[in-house]
Amino acid sequence: QTWRDVCVYADVDGADVDGAWSTAELQSFARTCNGGDEFGEAELSQVGEFTTDGHGRLTRRGFLEMMHLQTMARPEDTWADLRALGYDSSLSPKGVPGSSGAEAAPSEKPESVAAE
């Protein structure tokens, strides 16, 4: 469920009623999770290996496939991504009543995502 929430959280351009992520949305996700660094050309080209819509945009299913593959290969990267997105080790959003930490909850989009 956590990754499904992230899909909704990062799909901000308003044009993607089907839940597909534009390149700008993918890059915003990358910046949030990678300390400000965007995906390189090689990483963006790999998006086509996962489920995309008719325009080559990563779908929610494709995003879940991508995160599953990353988790199988490098679970520590997945945990780092989740922490960067505001989740703790129990997958609870930080900064909400009853959770530890004071970072923004995932429902509160960081400026880097909300500005896209």
Buried (B, 14 or more C-beta within 10 A) or exposed (E): EBBEBBBEBBBBEEEBEEBBBBBEBBBBBBBBBBEEEBBEEEEBEEBEEBBBBEEEBBBBBBBBBBBEEEBEEEEEBBEBBBBBBBBBEEEBBBBBEEBEBEBBBBEBBBEBBEEB
